[in-house]
Amino acid sequence: ANIVGQFRIQGMTCAACVNSVESVLTGLKGVVRASVALVTETGEVEYDPSLINREEIVEAIEDAGFDAALMD
Ligand code: 9UX
């Protein structure tokens, strides 16, 4: 079954940043859906845990130039 994870994403300053992060996330193998919100600095990501894990998702966001952390 897929998992829906909530991530804290900091460093986004405009709508293009949001689109950029969403594109990075949805481009990852195993990510089914990603919705990022600028105001709350959060992202909701649905993923298949047999293909990707939450640490890899955090790393991908950071590689894109933003600060990321898992929210429990
Ligand atoms: Mo535009 Mo958002 O260069 O950081 S993508 S401000």
Residues whose N, C-alpha, C, O or C-beta is under 5 A from the ligand:
A	BS01	9UX	G11 T13 C14 A16 C17
